[in-house]
Amino acid sequence: MVWLKALLIIGDGMADRPLKELGWKTPLEVARKPSMDHLASAGVCGIMDPIAPGIPPGSDTATLALLGYDAFKVYSGRGAFEALGWGIKVSEGDVCFRCNFATVDENLTVLDRRAGRIADADASKLAESLKKVKLSNPNVEFLFTNTVQHRAVLVLRGSKLSPAVSDSDPENVGAKVREIKPLNGSPEAAFTAEILKELAQKFHEALKTHPVNRERVARGQPPANIVLFRGAGTLAKIKSLNEVYEVNATCVAATSLIRGVCRAAGMQLVDVKGATGTVQTDYVAKAKAAVQALENSDFVFLHVKAPDVASHDGNAKQKVEVIERIDKMLAYILNKVDLGETYVALTADHTTSCVTKNHEGDPVPLAIMGPYVRCDDIEEFGERTCAKGGLGRLRGKDLMPILMNFLGKVKKFGA
Amino acid sequence: MVWLKALLIIGDGMADRPLKELGWKTPLEVARKPSMDHLASAGVCGIMDPIAPGIPPGSDTATLALLGYDAFKVYSGRGAFEALGWGIKVSEGDVCFRCNFATVDENLTVLDRRAGRIADADASKLAESLKKVKLSNPNVEFLFTNTVQHRAVLVLRGSKLSPAVSDSDPENVGAKVREIKPLNGSPEAAFTAEILKELAQKFHEALKTHPVNRERVARGQPPANIVLFRGAGTLAKIKSLNEVYEVNATCVAATSLIRGVCRAAGMQLVDVKGATGTVQTDYVAKAKAAVQALENSDFVFLHVKAPDVASHDGNAKQKVEVIERIDKMLAYILNKVDLGETYVALTADHTTSCVTKNHEGDPVPLAIMGPYVRCDDIEEFGERTCAKGGLGRLRGKDLMPILMNFLGKVKKFGA
């Protein structure tokens, strides 16, 4: 009996627009990528709007869509995915935030949104102190955890909380820290904004005079004298992939936000040594982890953050190099997996333009190879070649049913 | 800093089906249209279902969709768009109608649905008299305004009104004027039908003996002895384009229905001397107005009614000529706008068949050119060539997000 499996490989932000510096081609179009082209040749291709035509997806909404969920219906903010991605248990009703240790002057103007990319050791000591802060309302608890460098996660727990509160993070250096405001007229939103303001104030007080920050200043480093909050979110109410398709599903990803979405979908998370979410990530280590995960999983989601990082830096040359490294990763995979029983799909979670350095709403290319796909005549994996493929133009949330149907995992609708 | 802009050009009913008299080609396929073909060559093409596959769109629903609205959700009848298009202020709760001055015999059989395309001067005098009609219910007001020739607009204002009432216009000569009926069981629909019946009766009484009509009969012209009502509608509850995309948007259109939809979308309306909504419209004057509007607008919607007029007349030869004139209009535009910062899109709001003389549910061709589009290999603008283009098959409501995304005006969904 053949055990059919599927591997979905996501190059984060890998799609692009034609770039003048690349002779009006895209990074995918100029990269040497024999394995991706082989996948396109041997498979069926198409283009895909991760969310909908023209809508720039976030990494979280795009991943939800690529896992088969209707992001418009289930998305409930970034915060809970960040917390889940760091292994924090999030319960219904919790309101979670992505946080940054940052540097402000005495007027609360942001001087450095990352406090000089503060080292983990310093951030851990500061976080330990912040855990001792007491809220005046005994019915609300908070959990605060630093993660990597300046990054941290906050969870507010208690009844009557709401994620409808604004960010304090102004997102730009030179801007003042924003006042946290309720985003609707509910008493819950007003209450949550008050709690958060109190916490922001008490964190700031505790950090200003903290010995770690005195040492940082003495060493000429920016003090981590404030915590900025953003992306309030609650747990998305979604069924696990196992509930929807009766599959064992595994995620190989380094980015906490992506790991969080996959955890919310009930997937197993694999930790890969050397997988960093940067352009220097260990591509082959990720490939090995994915191949290994396929031994015990029906579905493996392999995510590589690097092309998005290069795009946000506007570095087209580096994006091409990253794509070529992903191609080698794919070569390893295609060499190792049993192609008689494995469907391999390759796509991007969104277009990221090296010109605008932002996520864009243009569609992404998609190729699927496997035992019974209706192979078309496309021979190159790219934004424009795939547009002529046999899959036509799809929505992101349609991909998972297509893959799961190849595995015989989608229930018949009707009699 | 580059100010990115978009110009959307609509040839009303420009798409068609293959016609025997054109050697089984469509008017677009036989027309000489070098500028449209250049736009297709330099841009990315596709086909588009303005509403949904197989659904013949109205001009109002198609325009709503092309401006990015979900017409299935927001459409609330034609009447309010007609009123808005004539500059009448429409408030929430008002029920509006498109009206015709028409000619009936003593049995209320329609002899001429347009009262011999009555001249504006005659229609104005008749309308003045009708404004003096008194409704028996003091809680309902009405506004009645003649517009062009036989055309007029009626607005009912008061609480407890409903647009769920049938038309009195039978739409065919030789048919009797239809009784106005409530279209659902609500007291509001019944009440509105009664008001409308009273008004129809009182208008008929006032017109029958009106001196203007006596003079018309004496001159051998059909008397405008009745007003026919149709297209009951209320204000569509839509956000303006400025609210949705933070853009300044301008409409260049002569047709009142289209102008009304654009006004409902919060767009500025430009009046163009010589733009008549007929096949003899001043195409270059419209082009000039659009180019000028682009100086102060992020988005310009340029609508040409003429191909729909030729189609409703079943005049394929004239439709070809009209398309060739639109091509010259496009040549002017492409010559004048800065193509380094302007996205230019060309499409139709629906297919109108020269055989059936009706709007049809077939898709329309679409081409978009601009700085960062993923140019494909399509070299001719037409229903069948564009079907092979890089955009694939879209819905009308997806076009606006696609254009606005090129302008950086669509907010990211998610983090």
HADDOCK unambig.tbl for C-alpha pairs under 7 A between the chains (distance, minus, plus):
assign (segid A and resid 17 and name CA) (segid B and resid 372 and name CA) 6.08 0.50 0.50
assign (segid A and resid 17 and name CA) (segid B and resid 373 and name CA) 6.95 0.50 0.50
assign (segid A and resid 17 and name CA) (segid B and resid 374 and name CA) 6.48 0.50 0.50
assign (segid A and resid 18 and name CA) (segid B and resid 372 and name CA) 6.11 0.50 0.50
assign (segid A and resid 18 and name CA) (segid B and resid 374 and name CA) 6.27 0.50 0.50
assign (segid A and resid 53 and name CA) (segid B and resid 398 and name CA) 5.74 0.50 0.50
assign (segid A and resid 53 and name CA) (segid B and resid 401 and name CA) 6.73 0.50 0.50
assign (segid A and resid 53 and name CA) (segid B and resid 402 and name CA) 6.03 0.50 0.50
assign (segid A and resid 54 and name CA) (segid B and resid 401 and name CA) 4.58 0.50 0.50
assign (segid A and resid 54 and name CA) (segid B and resid 402 and name CA) 3.93 0.50 0.50
assign (segid A and resid 54 and name CA) (segid B and resid 405 and name CA) 5.46 0.50 0.50
assign (segid A and resid 55 and name CA) (segid B and resid 401 and name CA) 6.51 0.50 0.50
assign (segid A and resid 55 and name CA) (segid B and resid 410 and name CA) 6.45 0.50 0.50
assign (segid A and resid 55 and name CA) (segid B and resid 412 and name CA) 6.70 0.50 0.50
assign (segid A and resid 56 and name CA) (segid B and resid 411 and name CA) 6.88 0.50 0.50
assign (segid A and resid 56 and name CA) (segid B and resid 412 and name CA) 4.71 0.50 0.50
assign (segid A and resid 56 and name CA) (segid B and resid 413 and name CA) 6.25 0.50 0.50
assign (segid A and resid 57 and name CA) (segid B and resid 412 and name CA) 5.59 0.50 0.50
assign (segid A and resid 57 and name CA) (segid B and resid 413 and name CA) 5.12 0.50 0.50
assign (segid A and resid 57 and name CA) (segid B and resid 414 and name CA) 6.23 0.50 0.50
assign (segid A and resid 58 and name CA) (segid B and resid 412 and name CA) 6.17 0.50 0.50
assign (segid A and resid 58 and name CA) (segid B and resid 413 and name CA) 5.58 0.50 0.50
assign (segid A and resid 58 and name CA) (segid B and resid 414 and name CA) 4.19 0.50 0.50
assign (segid A and resid 58 and name CA) (segid B and resid 415 and name CA) 4.31 0.50 0.50
assign (segid A and resid 59 and name CA) (segid B and resid 414 and name CA) 6.98 0.50 0.50
assign (segid A and resid 59 and name CA) (segid B and resid 415 and name CA) 5.93 0.50 0.50
assign (segid A and resid 60 and name CA) (segid B and resid 414 and name CA) 6.15 0.50 0.50
assign (segid A and resid 60 and name CA) (segid B and resid 415 and name CA) 6.07 0.50 0.50
assign (segid A and resid 61 and name CA) (segid B and resid 413 and name CA) 6.93 0.50 0.50
assign (segid A and resid 61 and name CA) (segid B and resid 414 and name CA) 5.39 0.50 0.50
assign (segid A and resid 77 and name CA) (segid B and resid 414 and name CA) 6.96 0.50 0.50
assign (segid A and resid 78 and name CA) (segid B and resid 415 and name CA) 6.18 0.50 0.50
assign (segid A and resid 360 and name CA) (segid B and resid 405 and name CA) 6.88 0.50 0.50
assign (segid A and resid 361 and name CA) (segid B and resid 405 and name CA) 6.10 0.50 0.50
assign (segid A and resid 384 and name CA) (segid B and resid 374 and name CA) 6.83 0.50 0.50
assign (segid A and resid 384 and name CA) (segid B and resid 376 and name CA) 6.99 0.50 0.50
assign (segid A and resid 384 and name CA) (segid B and resid 390 and name CA) 6.50 0.50 0.50
assign (segid A and resid 387 and name CA) (segid B and resid 390 and name CA) 5.34 0.50 0.50
assign (segid A and resid 388 and name CA) (segid B and resid 390 and name CA) 6.90 0.50 0.50
assign (segid A and resid 392 and name CA) (segid B and resid 392 and name CA) 6.58 0.50 0.50
assign (segid A and resid 393 and name CA) (segid B and resid 392 and name CA) 6.01 0.50 0.50
